[in-house]
Amino acid sequence: MPPIELRSDNAASVTPEILQAVLTANDGSALAYGGDEITARLESLVREVFEHPGARVFPVTSGTAANALSLSALCPPWGSVLCHQTAHIANSEGGATSLLTGGAVMVGLAGDGYRITPRTLQAALDSIRWGDPHHSQPAVLSLTQPTDFGTLYSVAEIEALVGIARSRDLRVHVDGARLGNAIAALGCTPAELTWRTGVDVVSLGATKNGALSAEAIVVFDDRAADELVYRTKRSGHVTSKMRFQSAQLLAYLTDRLWLRNAAHANARMAELGAGLERLGVELVGSPQANLAFAALPDEVADRLAAADVLFHRLDGLARFVTSWETSAEEIAAVVAAVESALS
């Protein structure tokens, strides 16, 4: 068997449906910079999928761009973005948000399960010297769904956090790099997990779930969308041949492909988690989406790597990530390899 890829869902290949959509879009000419018919169809589909008649969509090339541009349209330069202390926007995006907002401060909050809790959010807001120009003023609450450790916010938890944020006029962003995995796991609709809870802007991930360097910003607030018209262009993210990004996103959202891909990845992770727990491997929480972190001694991790199982080592833990193309046979082989490495 070839090496089994569990390092990242970014390492997976592109789905056949999305590759075909790119080929289909490559027929003839089309207006540049999003003036094409495919991009127009994408916005109509986004409004249908999210059940929001005024939703607007901005295709971009990376999740970092989606997050930083989203937040730049929500946060002034003197403001701050409140997020969990483990959030990707605070730890893994090279200060992109501070760059594109013109200086906004990232404030990491604690919270069990890698999630912000109502208590920690309220305490953070209560500690601010509001109206004092010596201190950055919180302007945005950003939630990662699922978190970078694979845990989920329920719809009710998001509603509670949004209510607290709104009490201080904060706007709300969701980093949805794996939003499809969250929706599939929670069994809710895209609308229920986003704008119906009060979310203003979503970074909608696609690359991790089968696309080819295509992400989207989905906006439910016209004021933010009007800014993004200019901010996406100024940052170099209004691509000339946008039809090829839009075609991918159109295929991604058609016939629930994104949710079917995500459900598949989640199911494989559930199998892996159950197998590891059966072997007595300590997991950092129970996998809720398509990520798992396991406490493996170095010598066990070394043996597993030697068996051609590809995974990341982070802070003494082994991180496993399943994708749309991970097979049940591969998961069974990984569990068998772990059992052998343990013995």
GUTI-130442 format. One record per residue (C-alpha): residue number from 1; residue in three letters; x, y, z. Coordinates in steps of 0.25 Angstrom, whole numbers, m for minus. Example, Ala and Ser with C-alpha at 12.3 -4.5 7.8 and 13.67 -1.06 7.14 Angstrom:
2
<num->1&residuo->ALA&u->49&v->m18&w->31>
<num->2&residuo->SER&u->55&v->m4&w->29>
This chain:
343
<num->1&residuo->MET&u->0&v->0&w->0>
<num->2&residuo->PRO&u->5&v->14&w->m3>
<num->3&residuo->PRO&u->7&v->24&w->8>
<num->4&residuo->ILE&u->m5&v->28&w->15>
<num->5&residuo->GLU&u->m8&v->43&w->15>
<num->6&residuo->LEU&u->m13&v->48&w->29>
<num->7&residuo->ARG&u->m4&v->60&w->30>
<num->8&residuo->SER&u->m14&v->70&w->25>
<num->9&residuo->ASP&u->m27&v->71&w->17>
<num->10&residuo->ASN&u->m19&v->81&w->9>
<num->11&residuo->ALA&u->m10&v->70&w->4>
<num->12&residuo->ALA&u->m22&v->63&w->m3>
<num->13&residuo->SER&u->m25&v->63&w->m17>
<num->14&residuo->VAL&u->m36&v->71&w->m25>
<num->15&residuo->THR&u->m49&v->64&w->m26>
<num->16&residuo->PRO&u->m53&v->60&w->m40>
<num->17&residuo->GLU&u->m66&v->69&w->m40>
<num->18&residuo->ILE&u->m57&v->81&w->m38>
<num->19&residuo->LEU&u->m47&v->77&w->m48>
<num->20&residuo->GLN&u->m58&v->75&w->m58>
<num->21&residuo->ALA&u->m64&v->89&w->m55>
<num->22&residuo->VAL&u->m50&v->96&w->m58>
<num->23&residuo->LEU&u->m49&v->88&w->m71>
<num->24&residuo->THR&u->m64&v->92&w->m75>
<num->25&residuo->ALA&u->m61&v->107&w->m71>
<num->26&residuo->ASN&u->m49&v->106&w->m80>
<num->27&residuo->ASP&u->m57&v->107&w->m93>
<num->28&residuo->GLY&u->m57&v->120&w->m100>
<num->29&residuo->SER&u->m55&v->134&w->m94>
<num->30&residuo->ALA&u->m62&v->141&w->m83>
<num->31&residuo->LEU&u->m61&v->155&w->m76>
<num->32&residuo->ALA&u->m50&v->157&w->m66>
<num->33&residuo->TYR&u->m50&v->161&w->m52>
<num->34&residuo->GLY&u->m63&v->154&w->m48>
<num->35&residuo->GLY&u->m71&v->160&w->m59>
<num->36&residuo->ASP&u->m74&v->146&w->m64>
<num->37&residuo->GLU&u->m87&v->138&w->m64>
<num->38&residuo->ILE&u->m81&v->127&w->m56>
<num->39&residuo->THR&u->m78&v->137&w->m44>
<num->40&residuo->ALA&u->m92&v->142&w->m45>
<num->41&residuo->ARG&u->m98&v->128&w->m44>
<num->42&residuo->LEU&u->m89&v->126&w->m32>
<num->43&residuo->GLU&u->m95&v->137&w->m25>
<num->44&residuo->SER&u->m109&v->132&w->m28>
<num->45&residuo->LEU&u->m105&v->118&w->m23>
<num->46&residuo->VAL&u->m99&v->124&w->m10>
<num->47&residuo->ARG&u->m112&v->131&w->m7>
<num->48&residuo->GLU&u->m120&v->119&w->m9>
<num->49&residuo->VAL&u->m110&v->110&w->m1>
<num->50&residuo->PHE&u->m110&v->120&w->11>
<num->51&residuo->GLU&u->m124&v->124&w->9>
<num->52&residuo->HIS&u->m121&v->138&w->9>
<num->53&residuo->PRO&u->m126&v->147&w->m2>
<num->54&residuo->GLY&u->m115&v->158&w->0>
<num->55&residuo->ALA&u->m103&v->149&w->2>
<num->56&residuo->ARG&u->m91&v->153&w->m6>
<num->57&residuo->VAL&u->m79&v->145&w->m9>
<num->58&residuo->PHE&u->m64&v->148&w->m12>
<num->59&residuo->PRO&u->m55&v->137&w->m18>
<num->60&residuo->VAL&u->m41&v->138&w->m13>
<num->61&residuo->THR&u->m29&v->129&w->m14>
<num->62&residuo->SER&u->m26&v->125&w->1>
<num->63&residuo->GLY&u->m32&v->124&w->14>
<num->64&residuo->THR&u->m22&v->134&w->20>
<num->65&residuo->ALA&u->m27&v->144&w->10>
<num->66&residuo->ALA&u->m42&v->140&w->13>
<num->67&residuo->ASN&u->m39&v->143&w->28>
<num->68&residuo->ALA&u->m31&v->155&w->27>
<num->69&residuo->LEU&u->m40&v->162&w->17>
<num->70&residuo->SER&u->m52&v->158&w->24>
<num->71&residuo->LEU&u->m47&v->164&w->37>
<num->72&residuo->SER&u->m42&v->177&w->30>
<num->73&residuo->ALA&u->m56&v->180&w->26>
<num->74&residuo->LEU&u->m61&v->178&w->40>
<num->75&residuo->CYS&u->m50&v->184&w->49>
<num->76&residuo->PRO&u->m44&v->198&w->48>
<num->77&residuo->PRO&u->m29&v->200&w->50>
<num->78&residuo->TRP&u->m30&v->204&w->64>
<num->79&residuo->GLY&u->m39&v->192&w->68>
<num->80&residuo->SER&u->m36&v->178&w->72>
<num->81&residuo->VAL&u->m41&v->165&w->68>
<num->82&residuo->LEU&u->m45&v->155&w->79>
<num->83&residuo->CYS&u->m42&v->140&w->76>
<num->84&residuo->HIS&u->m38&v->128&w->84>
<num->85&residuo->GLN&u->m24&v->127&w->88>
<num->86&residuo->THR&u->m22&v->115&w->79>
<num->87&residuo->ALA&u->m28&v->122&w->66>
<num->88&residuo->HIS&u->m22&v->120&w->53>
<num->89&residuo->ILE&u->m23&v->135&w->50>
<num->90&residuo->ALA&u->m15&v->138&w->63>
<num->91&residuo->ASN&u->m4&v->127&w->61>
<num->92&residuo->SER&u->m3&v->123&w->47>
<num->93&residuo->GLU&u->m5&v->134&w->37>
<num->94&residuo->GLY&u->7&v->143&w->39>
<num->95&residuo->GLY&u->0&v->155&w->44>
<num->96&residuo->ALA&u->m8&v->156&w->31>
<num->97&residuo->THR&u->m20&v->162&w->39>
<num->98&residuo->SER&u->m12&v->173&w->45>
<num->99&residuo->LEU&u->m6&v->176&w->31>
<num->100&residuo->LEU&u->m19&v->177&w->24>
<num->101&residuo->THR&u->m27&v->184&w->35>
<num->102&residuo->GLY&u->m16&v->195&w->36>
<num->103&residuo->GLY&u->m12&v->190&w->50>
<num->104&residuo->ALA&u->m23&v->184&w->57>
<num->105&residuo->VAL&u->m19&v->176&w->70>
<num->106&residuo->MET&u->m22&v->161&w->71>
<num->107&residuo->VAL&u->m26&v->157&w->85>
<num->108&residuo->GLY&u->m26&v->142&w->89>
<num->109&residuo->LEU&u->m36&v->138&w->99>
<num->110&residuo->ALA&u->m36&v->125&w->108>
<num->111&residuo->GLY&u->m47&v->115&w->107>
<num->112&residuo->ASP&u->m49&v->100&w->110>
<num->113&residuo->GLY&u->m49&v->91&w->97>
<num->114&residuo->TYR&u->m42&v->101&w->89>
<num->115&residuo->ARG&u->m54&v->109&w->89>
<num->116&residuo->ILE&u->m58&v->123&w->94>
<num->117&residuo->THR&u->m68&v->122&w->105>
<num->118&residuo->PRO&u->m78&v->133&w->109>
<num->119&residuo->ARG&u->m71&v->135&w->122>
<num->120&residuo->THR&u->m58&v->138&w->116>
<num->121&residuo->LEU&u->m64&v->147&w->106>
<num->122&residuo->GLN&u->m72&v->155&w->116>
<num->123&residuo->ALA&u->m60&v->156&w->125>
<num->124&residuo->ALA&u->m51&v->161&w->113>
<num->125&residuo->LEU&u->m62&v->172&w->109>
<num->126&residuo->ASP&u->m64&v->176&w->124>
<num->127&residuo->SER&u->m49&v->178&w->125>
<num->128&residuo->ILE&u->m48&v->188&w->114>
<num->129&residuo->ARG&u->m47&v->203&w->116>
<num->130&residuo->TRP&u->m57&v->207&w->106>
<num->131&residuo->GLY&u->m55&v->220&w->99>
<num->132&residuo->ASP&u->m41&v->221&w->104>
<num->133&residuo->PRO&u->m32&v->224&w->92>
<num->134&residuo->HIS&u->m20&v->218&w->99>
<num->135&residuo->HIS&u->m26&v->204&w->97>
<num->136&residuo->SER&u->m30&v->197&w->85>
<num->137&residuo->GLN&u->m45&v->196&w->85>
<num->138&residuo->PRO&u->m51&v->182&w->82>
<num->139&residuo->ALA&u->m59&v->182&w->69>
<num->140&residuo->VAL&u->m60&v->168&w->64>
<num->141&residuo->LEU&u->m62&v->154&w->70>
<num->142&residuo->SER&u->m56&v->143&w->61>
<num->143&residuo->LEU&u->m60&v->128&w->64>
<num->144&residuo->THR&u->m53&v->117&w->57>
<num->145&residuo->GLN&u->m63&v->106&w->53>
<num->146&residuo->PRO&u->m58&v->95&w->55>
<num->147&residuo->THR&u->m46&v->99&w->63>
<num->148&residuo->ASP&u->m32&v->96&w->60>
<num->149&residuo->PHE&u->m33&v->85&w->69>
<num->150&residuo->GLY&u->m46&v->79&w->63>
<num->151&residuo->THR&u->m56&v->83&w->73>
<num->152&residuo->LEU&u->m69&v->89&w->70>
<num->153&residuo->TYR&u->m78&v->101&w->74>
<num->154&residuo->SER&u->m92&v->97&w->75>
<num->155&residuo->VAL&u->m103&v->106&w->69>
<num->156&residuo->ALA&u->m107&v->110&w->83>
<num->157&residuo->GLU&u->m93&v->113&w->87>
<num->158&residuo->ILE&u->m91&v->123&w->75>
<num->159&residuo->GLU&u->m104&v->130&w->78>
<num->160&residuo->ALA&u->m100&v->132&w->92>
<num->161&residuo->LEU&u->m86&v->138&w->88>
<num->162&residuo->VAL&u->m93&v->146&w->77>
<num->163&residuo->GLY&u->m102&v->152&w->88>
<num->164&residuo->ILE&u->m91&v->156&w->97>
<num->165&residuo->ALA&u->m83&v->162&w->85>
<num->166&residuo->ARG&u->m95&v->170&w->81>
<num->167&residuo->SER&u->m97&v->176&w->94>
<num->168&residuo->ARG&u->m84&v->184&w->91>
<num->169&residuo->ASP&u->m87&v->186&w->76>
<num->170&residuo->LEU&u->m76&v->176&w->72>
<num->171&residuo->ARG&u->m78&v->169&w->58>
<num->172&residuo->VAL&u->m76&v->154&w->57>
<num->173&residuo->HIS&u->m67&v->146&w->47>
<num->174&residuo->VAL&u->m66&v->131&w->45>
<num->175&residuo->ASP&u->m53&v->125&w->40>
<num->176&residuo->GLY&u->m60&v->113&w->33>
<num->177&residuo->ALA&u->m48&v->107&w->27>
<num->178&residuo->ARG&u->m55&v->94&w->30>
<num->179&residuo->LEU&u->m69&v->99&w->31>
<num->180&residuo->GLY&u->m75&v->88&w->23>
<num->181&residuo->ASN&u->m69&v->78&w->33>
<num->182&residuo->ALA&u->m76&v->86&w->44>
<num->183&residuo->ILE&u->m89&v->86&w->37>
<num->184&residuo->ALA&u->m89&v->71&w->34>
<num->185&residuo->ALA&u->m85&v->68&w->48>
<num->186&residuo->LEU&u->m96&v->76&w->55>
<num->187&residuo->GLY&u->m107&v->73&w->45>
<num->188&residuo->CYS&u->m111&v->87&w->43>
<num->189&residuo->THR&u->m113&v->96&w->31>
<num->190&residuo->PRO&u->m102&v->106&w->26>
<num->191&residuo->ALA&u->m112&v->117&w->30>
<num->192&residuo->GLU&u->m114&v->112&w->44>
<num->193&residuo->LEU&u->m100&v->112&w->47>
<num->194&residuo->THR&u->m97&v->126&w->41>
<num->195&residuo->TRP&u->m106&v->138&w->38>
<num->196&residuo->ARG&u->m118&v->133&w->46>
<num->197&residuo->THR&u->m109&v->132&w->59>
<num->198&residuo->GLY&u->m104&v->147&w->56>
<num->199&residuo->VAL&u->m91&v->144&w->48>
<num->200&residuo->ASP&u->m88&v->155&w->38>
<num->201&residuo->VAL&u->m77&v->149&w->30>
<num->202&residuo->VAL&u->m72&v->135&w->27>
<num->203&residuo->SER&u->m59&v->131&w->22>
<num->204&residuo->LEU&u->m64&v->119&w->14>
<num->205&residuo->GLY&u->m53&v->108&w->12>
<num->206&residuo->ALA&u->m52&v->99&w->0>
<num->207&residuo->THR&u->m38&v->96&w->m3>
<num->208&residuo->LYS&u->m37&v->86&w->9>
<num->209&residuo->ASN&u->m50&v->79&w->4>
<num->210&residuo->GLY&u->m47&v->76&w->m10>
<num->211&residuo->ALA&u->m44&v->89&w->m17>
<num->212&residuo->LEU&u->m32&v->95&w->m25>
<num->213&residuo->SER&u->m27&v->108&w->m18>
<num->214&residuo->ALA&u->m41&v->114&w->m17>
<num->215&residuo->GLU&u->m48&v->120&w->m4>
<num->216&residuo->ALA&u->m59&v->129&w->m3>
<num->217&residuo->ILE&u->m63&v->141&w->6>
<num->218&residuo->VAL&u->m78&v->140&w->8>
<num->219&residuo->VAL&u->m84&v->153&w->14>
<num->220&residuo->PHE&u->m98&v->155&w->20>
<num->221&residuo->ASP&u->m95&v->170&w->23>
<num->222&residuo->ASP&u->m96&v->180&w->12>
<num->223&residuo->ARG&u->m87&v->190&w->18>
<num->224&residuo->ALA&u->m76&v->180&w->19>
<num->225&residuo->ALA&u->m78&v->175&w->5>
<num->226&residuo->ASP&u->m77&v->189&w->0>
<num->227&residuo->GLU&u->m64&v->190&w->6>
<num->228&residuo->LEU&u->m59&v->177&w->1>
<num->229&residuo->VAL&u->m62&v->181&w->m13>
<num->230&residuo->TYR&u->m50&v->191&w->m12>
<num->231&residuo->ARG&u->m42&v->183&w->m1>
<num->232&residuo->THR&u->m41&v->170&w->m10>
<num->233&residuo->LYS&u->m36&v->178&w->m22>
<num->234&residuo->ARG&u->m26&v->186&w->m14>
<num->235&residuo->SER&u->m20&v->174&w->m8>
<num->236&residuo->GLY&u->m19&v->167&w->m21>
<num->237&residuo->HIS&u->m30&v->157&w->m19>
<num->238&residuo->VAL&u->m39&v->160&w->m31>
<num->239&residuo->THR&u->m33&v->150&w->m40>
<num->240&residuo->SER&u->m34&v->153&w->m55>
<num->241&residuo->LYS&u->m39&v->139&w->m59>
<num->242&residuo->MET&u->m48&v->138&w->m47>
<num->243&residuo->ARG&u->m58&v->129&w->m55>
<num->244&residuo->PHE&u->m48&v->117&w->m51>
<num->245&residuo->GLN&u->m49&v->120&w->m36>
<num->246&residuo->SER&u->m64&v->122&w->m38>
<num->247&residuo->ALA&u->m66&v->110&w->m46>
<num->248&residuo->GLN&u->m60&v->102&w->m34>
<num->249&residuo->LEU&u->m68&v->108&w->m24>
<num->250&residuo->LEU&u->m81&v->106&w->m32>
<num->251&residuo->ALA&u->m78&v->91&w->m33>
<num->252&residuo->TYR&u->m74&v->90&w->m19>
<num->253&residuo->LEU&u->m87&v->96&w->m14>
<num->254&residuo->THR&u->m96&v->88&w->m25>
<num->255&residuo->ASP&u->m103&v->76&w->m20>
<num->256&residuo->ARG&u->m97&v->77&w->m6>
<num->257&residuo->LEU&u->m83&v->72&w->m11>
<num->258&residuo->TRP&u->m77&v->80&w->0>
<num->259&residuo->LEU&u->m85&v->74&w->10>
<num->260&residuo->ARG&u->m84&v->60&w->5>
<num->261&residuo->ASN&u->m69&v->61&w->4>
<num->262&residuo->ALA&u->m68&v->66&w->18>
<num->263&residuo->ALA&u->m78&v->55&w->24>
<num->264&residuo->HIS&u->m68&v->45&w->17>
<num->265&residuo->ALA&u->m56&v->51&w->24>
<num->266&residuo->ASN&u->m63&v->52&w->37>
<num->267&residuo->ALA&u->m67&v->37&w->36>
<num->268&residuo->ARG&u->m53&v->33&w->34>
<num->269&residuo->MET&u->m48&v->41&w->46>
<num->270&residuo->ALA&u->m59&v->35&w->54>
<num->271&residuo->GLU&u->m54&v->21&w->50>
<num->272&residuo->LEU&u->m40&v->25&w->53>
<num->273&residuo->GLY&u->m43&v->31&w->67>
<num->274&residuo->ALA&u->m51&v->18&w->71>
<num->275&residuo->GLY&u->m39&v->10&w->66>
<num->276&residuo->LEU&u->m29&v->18&w->74>
<num->277&residuo->GLU&u->m38&v->18&w->87>
<num->278&residuo->ARG&u->m39&v->3&w->86>
<num->279&residuo->LEU&u->m24&v->2&w->86>
<num->280&residuo->GLY&u->m23&v->10&w->98>
<num->281&residuo->VAL&u->m17&v->22&w->91>
<num->282&residuo->GLU&u->m20&v->35&w->99>
<num->283&residuo->LEU&u->m28&v->45&w->90>
<num->284&residuo->VAL&u->m29&v->60&w->93>
<num->285&residuo->GLY&u->m44&v->60&w->93>
<num->286&residuo->SER&u->m53&v->52&w->85>
<num->287&residuo->PRO&u->m52&v->55&w->70>
<num->288&residuo->GLN&u->m64&v->63&w->66>
<num->289&residuo->ALA&u->m60&v->66&w->51>
<num->290&residuo->ASN&u->m48&v->62&w->43>
<num->291&residuo->LEU&u->m36&v->65&w->52>
<num->292&residuo->ALA&u->m31&v->57&w->64>
<num->293&residuo->PHE&u->m19&v->59&w->73>
<num->294&residuo->ALA&u->m13&v->46&w->80>
<num->295&residuo->ALA&u->m2&v->45&w->91>
<num->296&residuo->LEU&u->8&v->35&w->85>
<num->297&residuo->PRO&u->21&v->33&w->91>
<num->298&residuo->ASP&u->33&v->37&w->82>
<num->299&residuo->GLU&u->37&v->23&w->79>
<num->300&residuo->VAL&u->23&v->19&w->75>
<num->301&residuo->ALA&u->21&v->31&w->66>
<num->302&residuo->ASP&u->35&v->27&w->60>
<num->303&residuo->ARG&u->30&v->13&w->57>
<num->304&residuo->LEU&u->17&v->18&w->51>
<num->305&residuo->ALA&u->24&v->28&w->42>
<num->306&residuo->ALA&u->33&v->16&w->37>
<num->307&residuo->ALA&u->21&v->9&w->33>
<num->308&residuo->ASP&u->18&v->20&w->23>
<num->309&residuo->VAL&u->6&v->27&w->31>
<num->310&residuo->LEU&u->8&v->41&w->29>
<num->311&residuo->PHE&u->4&v->51&w->40>
<num->312&residuo->HIS&u->9&v->63&w->47>
<num->313&residuo->ARG&u->15&v->64&w->61>
<num->314&residuo->LEU&u->11&v->76&w->68>
<num->315&residuo->ASP&u->15&v->80&w->83>
<num->316&residuo->GLY&u->17&v->65&w->87>
<num->317&residuo->LEU&u->4&v->60&w->80>
<num->318&residuo->ALA&u->2&v->53&w->67>
<num->319&residuo->ARG&u->m9&v->61&w->58>
<num->320&residuo->PHE&u->m17&v->52&w->48>
<num->321&residuo->VAL&u->m26&v->59&w->38>
<num->322&residuo->THR&u->m35&v->51&w->29>
<num->323&residuo->SER&u->m40&v->57&w->15>
<num->324&residuo->TRP&u->m51&v->54&w->5>
<num->325&residuo->GLU&u->m42&v->43&w->m1>
<num->326&residuo->THR&u->m38&v->36&w->11>
<num->327&residuo->SER&u->m43&v->22&w->10>
<num->328&residuo->ALA&u->m48&v->12&w->21>
<num->329&residuo->GLU&u->m37&v->2&w->16>
<num->330&residuo->GLU&u->m27&v->13&w->19>
<num->331&residuo->ILE&u->m32&v->15&w->33>
<num->332&residuo->ALA&u->m32&v->0&w->36>
<num->333&residuo->ALA&u->m18&v->0&w->32>
<num->334&residuo->VAL&u->m14&v->12&w->40>
<num->335&residuo->VAL&u->m21&v->5&w->53>
<num->336&residuo->ALA&u->m13&v->m8&w->50>
<num->337&residuo->ALA&u->0&v->0&w->48>
<num->338&residuo->VAL&u->m3&v->7&w->62>
<num->339&residuo->GLU&u->m5&v->m6&w->68>
<num->340&residuo->SER&u->7&v->m12&w->63>
<num->341&residuo->ALA&u->15&v->1&w->67>
<num->342&residuo->LEU&u->10&v->0&w->81>
<num->343&residuo->SER&u->14&v->m15&w->82>
